[in-house]
Amino acid sequence: MALNAPAEIKMINNIAAHFGYLRAEHAATAVADHIKRFWDPRMKQRLLLLVASDTTDLDPVAVTAASLLR
């Protein structure tokens, strides 16, 4: 992950790492559920815009989680 990655990217990657003990599909669901429950809608919208433009800095679990948010 780039040091200058946006906060939303850093946060979703950290959440994905937190659920790293789960199988990938379960981890992605847990990450998406966390975002739905705790993130401000503006943060979620910004995340989706960032993911739509570039997934280079995203953990694969985070990419899957973002797709579940759409």
N, C-alpha and C positions, 0 to 999 in steps of 0.2 A: 504494500500500500504506500502510495506517495505521502510524503510528509505534509504536503499542502492539500491533501484531499479534504473535501468539504466535511463539515461536522456530521452530517447525516450518514455519509459513507463510513466514516470512522465508527460511528455509533452502531450501525447495522452489522459491521464486521465484528465489533466487540460482542454484540449480542449473539451472533453466529458462533463465535469462539466459545462463549459461555455454554451453549448447547452442543458443543462438540462431542460430548459423551454419547449423544443419541445418533442413531442411523440418520443419514443425510436427509431422507424425506421427512422423518419425524422432526429433525432439527429445523428444517425449513418451515414446517407448520408451526412449530413453537415460536420461531422468530416472527413470523407473520402475525400470530396471535398476540405476541407482546406489543408489536407496533400498533395493532388495531386497538388494544386496550389502553396503552399508556402514552402514545405520541399525539401531540397536537396535530389536527388535520393539516395545518400548513406545513409542518415538518414532513408528514407523509407525502403530501403533494410534491414538495421539493425533492424528496427522495425519488419518487417516481419519474420526475423530469430528469434528474441526474442519471438514473439507471437507463432511461430511454436514449440518452445521448452517448453513454460510455459505461461499460462494465469492467474496464481494465483493472480498477482498484478494488473490485468486489470479490469477496470470498464466494465460491460456487454456491454454498448454502444460502448466502445473502441474495444472490441472483434469483434462485428459486423462490425464496421468501418474497422478494419484490414482485415476482410474477403472480404470486398468490394474492397480492394486495389489489390487483387490477380488477 
